[in-house]
Amino acid sequence: MDERAISPIHPKGDFFNLKGNHTTVGTEAIAGITTFFAMAYIIMVNPSVLSQTGMPWGAVFLATIIASVVGTLIMGLFANVPYAQAPGMGLNAFFTYTVCFGLHFTWQEALAMVFICGLVNIIVTVTKLRRLIITSIPQSLRYAISGGIGIFIAYIGIKNAGLIQFAVDAGNYTSTDGKNAIADITKIGITANAGAVPELIKFNTPAVLLALVGIVLTFILLVRKVPGAILISIAAITVLGIPFGVTQIGGSNTISFGSAVSQLPSTFCAAFGPDGV
């Protein structure tokens, strides 16, 4: 029997084919830590978004961690690919502002829909239907989709850093709960009947300055091929943000582990309860 199939850390085995992929344990460790810091924000943001539907904040917080850990371990140990899994910002916003607020479904009913969609995805994946769908897409369109996703991710980062902002006319915008939006308050999930007008940002704000410094620092370190360039940049800008008030240490949306565990039963299998399916 192949020793690599017995233990991924066997001294004589190379379960992850590090040599074949021209990498080392140290390189992969740095990459893993960098990936964690790049996506760790979802641990706090996801419950903040989903709790607006009435879901307990602590339960969503704990479920986000569990789902991320389990998904990432499955991808690494079973699929043997270096992909980290975690809830996505686009889907949780769609869940809250479109399905619950816009279509007026309860969060239990929305969870039932997510479960059904998961079953459909499993069926599509384990059958030849997935491959048929992929092969039916022209190669040029597949390249365009990949590039578009990259641009979208870059846009999210630039937007969250405050490098892009839009002038919102409250008279032309309506939030998903049917109320008029306020021009001075931007909120995810706003429908509009007119385009937003981009405007110049203020470069004298600490958040914007730190974002620019972070981009320049990352670029310099990558060009000089410094190991852990992205991780170093994230750590440096995070520390620099503390005295400027950009990096918030602690906050109002904190909860103990025990409280989060006690809230988990109220959401576990809620999709199959009387308020769900």
ZIUR-V314146 format. One line per field, one symbol per residue. ss: DSSP state (@ for helix, = for strand, . for the rest). burial: b if it has 16 or more other ideal C-beta (glycine too) atoms within 10 Angstrom, else e. A space follows every 10 residues. Layout:
# ZIUR-V314146
ss: ???
burial: ???
This chain:
# ZIUR-V314146
ss: ..@@@..... .......... ....@@@@@@ @@@@@@@@@. .@@@@@@@@@ @@@...@@@@ @@@@@@@@@@ @@@@@@@... ........@@ @@@@@@@@@@ @@....@@@@ @@@@@@@@@@ @@@@@@..@@ @@@@@@..@@ @@@@@@@@@@ @@@@@@@@@@ ....===..@ @@===....= .........= ==....===. .....@@@@@ @@@@@@@@@@ @@@.....@@ @@@@@@@@@@ @@@....... ......@@@@ @@@@@@@..@ @@.....
burial: eeeeeeeeee eeeebbeeee eeeeeeeeeb beebbeeebe ebeebbbebb bbbebbbbbb bbbbbeebee ebeeebeeee eeeebbbebe ebebbbbebb bbeebebbbb bbbeeeeeee eeeeeeeeee eeeeeeeeee eeeeeeeeee eeeeeeeeee bbbeeeebee eebebbeeee beeeeeeebe eeeeeeeeee eeeeeebbeb beebbebbee beeeeeebbb bbbbebbeeb beeeebeeee eeeebeeebb eebbeebeeb beeeebe
